[in-house]
């Protein structure tokens, strides 16, 4: 599955996490081709917060805006390289790099405040950033890194931006949340009693659990949005096996094998981004949510992902972990 011809996305605003490299960069690049305006700036996640942007430096938003958010603390150079490439390909586009640390709840709150202060709408949120098979370690807030960055970081980001998405969507053109999961979720098991993988750590298990959590979150959020009558849709996507830096933590023999076969068997980042682009821009998905998409097709996800009780329990636990006061909500 590769890109088809999508209509221009003028006057629509998008955020793409992990937009400096890999699938995220290709997602941002192709959204820019549809008329989006890429904003990238630097925001340290753990250092002192920079001064607010002066009014005269703000961009005149003539087209669609895509805010590319990168996770890694040392990735500013890669972000600037992405800026340069997108500028060269989209001569009329202004580009700015935003650095967000999804391992820090404080950084996520700061980013959302900064974005909201600009007074922009938000039509597309692509939850793309992630880590895979990292050794056992924790985020700044004490969460196991896979569940903390891949899932809880995006959970909080989405929750904090949800009102903006609801305000921006309309009956003719819904706002969209696109969350990048993985086929690994099929072998994932969600242990709500040990979400931090403390009892017996396995990087493969922790990664699969985080990707299953993203699918459960996607489905439950769509149920809530539908019950509210909101013009926001949310879908999970599977990019396939893609040749990116995510594999940097696999063992040396596997690294060597990957180097031999990746060019033949793995997808390129551009190919991996194709379903994210489809979910964000395809006219046939207007108003369609609660799907798991692979190769541009609706696909059945893991049986566990349809467990409505598990979805609800995960949502409640996630709110508690990230410090969100959950208002009473009617059962769907």
C-alpha positions in Angstrom: 0.0 0.0 0.0 1.4 3.4 -1.0 0.0 6.9 -1.2 -2.9 7.8 -3.3 -4.0 11.2 -4.4 -5.6 13.0 -1.4 -7.3 16.4 -1.5 -5.5 19.5 -0.3 -5.7 20.0 3.5 -5.7 23.8 3.5 -6.4 25.6 6.8 -6.1 22.3 8.7 -3.7 22.1 11.6 -1.8 18.9 12.6 0.6 17.7 15.3 2.9 14.8 14.6 4.9 13.3 17.4 8.3 11.9 16.6 8.3 14.1 13.5 12.1 14.6 13.1 13.0 11.2 11.7 11.7 7.9 10.5 8.0 7.3 10.0 7.1 10.6 11.7 9.3 12.6 9.4 7.7 11.0 6.4 4.3 11.6 7.8 5.0 15.3 8.3 6.6 15.6 4.9 3.6 14.1 3.0 1.1 16.1 5.1 3.1 19.2 4.1 2.7 18.3 0.4 -1.1 18.4 1.0 -0.9 22.0 1.9 0.2 21.9 5.5 2.5 24.4 7.2 5.2 22.7 9.3 6.2 24.4 12.6 9.4 23.2 14.3 11.1 24.7 17.3 13.2 23.6 20.2 11.7 22.9 23.6 13.9 21.2 26.2 12.0 18.7 28.2 13.8 18.8 31.5 15.6 22.2 31.5 14.2 25.6 32.3 11.3 26.5 30.0 12.2 29.0 27.3 10.7 32.4 27.0 7.4 32.7 25.1 7.7 33.3 21.4 7.4 37.0 20.6 4.3 38.1 18.6 6.3 39.2 15.6 7.9 35.8 15.2 4.7 33.9 14.9 3.9 32.6 11.4 1.0 33.9 9.3 -1.0 30.7 8.9 -2.1 30.7 5.3 -2.3 27.0 4.8 -2.4 24.0 7.0 -0.1 23.8 10.0 1.8 20.7 11.0 3.5 20.8 14.3 6.3 18.1 14.4 7.1 17.0 17.9 10.2 15.0 18.6 10.8 12.9 21.7 14.6 12.3 22.0 16.5 14.7 24.2 19.5 14.8 21.7 17.5 15.0 18.5 17.5 18.7 17.7 20.1 18.2 14.9 17.9 15.6 13.3 14.9 17.9 13.7 16.8 20.7 11.9 17.8 18.3 9.1 14.1 17.4 8.7 13.2 21.1 8.6 15.7 21.6 5.8 14.4 18.7 3.7 10.8 19.8 4.1 11.7 23.4 3.2 13.5 22.3 0.1 10.6 20.1 -1.0 7.9 22.7 -0.1 9.4 26.0 -1.2 6.5 28.1 0.1 6.3 26.4 3.5 7.8 27.8 6.7 9.1 25.2 9.1 9.8 25.3 12.8 10.9 22.5 15.1 9.2 21.8 18.4 11.0 19.5 20.9 8.7 17.7 23.3 9.8 15.1 25.8 7.1 12.5 26.1 8.8 10.9 29.0 8.0 14.0 31.1 4.4 14.8 32.2 5.6 18.4 32.9 6.9 18.7 29.4 3.7 17.5 27.9 1.6 20.0 30.0 4.0 22.8 28.9 3.8 21.9 25.2 0.0 21.8 25.3 -0.2 25.2 27.1 2.2 26.7 24.5 0.2 25.3 21.6 -3.1 26.5 23.1 -1.7 29.9 23.7 -1.2 30.3 20.0 -4.9 30.3 19.4 -4.7 27.7 16.6 -7.3 25.0 15.9 -6.2 21.4 15.8 -7.6 19.0 13.2 -5.1 16.2 13.2 -3.1 14.5 16.0 -0.7 11.8 14.9 0.6 9.9 18.0 3.7 8.4 16.3 6.7 8.6 18.6 7.9 5.6 20.4 10.7 3.3 21.7 11.2 -0.4 21.2 13.0 -3.1 23.2 14.9 -0.7 25.5 16.6 -2.1 28.6 14.7 -1.8 31.8 14.6 1.9 32.8 12.1 4.5 33.8 10.8 7.8 32.6 11.3 11.1 34.6 8.0 10.3 36.4 8.9 6.8 37.3 7.0 4.8 34.6 8.6 1.9 32.8 9.8 3.5 29.5 7.7 1.5 27.0 4.4 2.1 28.8 5.4 5.6 29.9 6.5 7.0 26.5 4.6 4.9 24.0 1.3 4.9 25.8 1.0 7.2 28.9 2.8 10.1 27.2 0.4 9.9 24.2 -2.6 9.3 26.5 -1.9 12.5 28.4 -1.1 14.5 25.2 -4.4 13.4 23.6 -6.5 14.0 26.7 -5.1 17.5 27.1 -5.6 18.3 23.4 -9.1 16.8 23.2 -11.1 19.9 23.9 -9.1 21.7 21.1 -9.9 18.8 18.7 -13.6 18.9 19.6 -13.7 22.6 19.0 -11.9 22.2 15.6 -14.0 19.3 14.2 -17.3 19.9 12.4 -19.9 17.7 10.8 -18.4 18.2 7.3 -14.9 17.6 8.4 -14.1 15.8 11.7 -10.9 16.2 13.6 -8.8 13.0 13.6 -6.5 11.2 16.1 -4.2 8.7 14.5 -2.3 6.4 16.8 0.6 4.2 15.6 0.5 0.8 17.1 2.2 -2.4 15.9 1.5 -6.0 15.0 3.4 -6.7 18.3 0.1 -5.9 20.0 -1.3 -9.3 18.9 1.1 -11.0 21.3 0.7 -8.4 24.0 -0.9 -9.0 27.4 -2.1 -6.2 29.6 -1.4 -6.7 33.3 -3.2 -3.8 35.1 -1.7 -5.1 38.4 1.8 -4.7 36.9 1.6 -2.2 34.2 5.2 -1.1 34.9 6.6 -4.6 34.3 8.2 -4.7 37.7 7.7 -8.4 38.6 9.6 -9.9 35.6 10.9 -7.5 33.0 11.0 -8.5 29.3 11.6 -5.7 26.8 9.6 -7.7 24.2 6.6 -8.1 26.6 6.8 -4.5 27.7 6.8 -3.2 24.1 3.9 -5.5 23.1 1.9 -4.4 26.2 2.4 -0.7 25.3 1.2 -1.2 21.8 -1.9 -3.2 23.0 -2.7 -0.4 25.4 -2.7 2.1 22.5 -5.3 0.0 20.6 -7.5 -0.3 23.8 -7.2 3.4 24.3 -8.1 4.1 20.7 -11.3 2.1 20.8 -12.5 3.4 24.2 -11.8 7.0 23.2 -13.9 6.5 20.1 -16.8 5.1 22.1 -16.7 8.1 24.4 -16.5 10.6 21.5 -19.4 8.9 19.7 -21.5 8.9 22.8 -20.9 12.7 23.2 -21.7 13.4 19.5 -18.2 14.9 19.0 -16.9 15.4 15.5 -13.6 13.7 16.3 -12.6 10.3 15.1 -9.7 8.1 16.4 -8.1 5.2 14.7 -5.0 3.0 15.3 -2.6 2.1 12.5 0.0 -0.6 11.9 2.9 0.6 9.8 4.3 -2.9 9.2 7.9 -3.9 9.7 9.8 -0.7 8.9 13.6 -0.1 8.6 14.0 2.6 11.3 16.2 3.4 14.3 13.7 1.6 16.5 15.8 -1.6 16.1 18.9 -0.1 17.6 18.3 -1.9 20.9 18.2 -5.5 19.5 21.1 -7.8 20.2 24.2 -7.7 18.0 23.5 -10.9 16.0 20.0 -9.7 15.3 21.5 -6.3 14.3 23.8 -8.0 11.8 21.0 -10.1 10.4 18.7 -7.1 10.1 21.5 -5.3 8.1 21.5 -8.2 5.6 17.7 -8.5 5.1 16.2 -5.1 5.8 16.6 -3.8 2.3 14.7 -6.8 0.9 12.1 -7.5 3.6 11.6 -4.3 5.6 9.5 -1.4 4.5 11.1 2.0 4.1 10.0 4.8 6.4 8.0 6.3 3.6 6.2 3.1 3.0 5.6 2.7 6.8 4.1 6.2 7.0 1.5 5.4 4.2 -1.2 4.1 6.5 -0.8 7.1 8.9 -1.2 9.4 6.0 -4.2 7.5 4.8 -5.8 7.7 8.3 -5.1 11.4 8.5 -6.2 12.5 5.1 -8.4 9.9 3.2 -11.9 11.3 2.4 -13.4 7.8 2.7 -12.5 7.8 6.4 -14.4 11.0 7.1 -16.4 10.4 10.2 -15.1 6.8 10.5 -13.4 5.9 13.8 -12.6 3.0 16.1 -10.7 1.1 13.4 -7.4 -0.8 13.3 -5.8 0.0 9.9 -3.1 -2.0 8.1 -2.1 -1.5 4.5 -4.9 1.0 4.1 -7.5 -1.5 5.1 -9.6 -2.1 8.2 -8.2 -5.1 9.9 -9.2 -7.1 13.0 -7.0 -6.3 16.0 -6.2 -8.7 18.9 -9.2 -10.2 20.6 -8.2 -8.6 23.9 -8.4 -5.1 22.4 -12.2 -5.4 22.1 -12.6 -6.2 25.8 -14.8 -3.2 26.9 -14.2 -3.8 30.6 -10.4 -3.9 30.0 -10.7 -0.7 28.0 -12.5 1.1 30.8 -10.2 -0.1 33.5 -7.1 0.9 31.6 -8.6 4.4 31.0 -9.4 4.8 34.7 -5.9 3.6 35.7 -4.2 5.8 33.1 -6.1 8.9 34.3 -4.9 8.2 37.8 -1.2 7.6 36.8 -1.0 10.9 34.8 -2.8 12.9 37.4 -6.0 13.7 35.5 -9.3 14.2 37.4 -11.8 12.2 35.5 -15.3 13.6 35.3 -18.3 11.3 35.6 -19.1 9.8 32.2 -22.0 7.7 31.2 -21.3 4.1 30.2 -21.4 3.7 26.5 
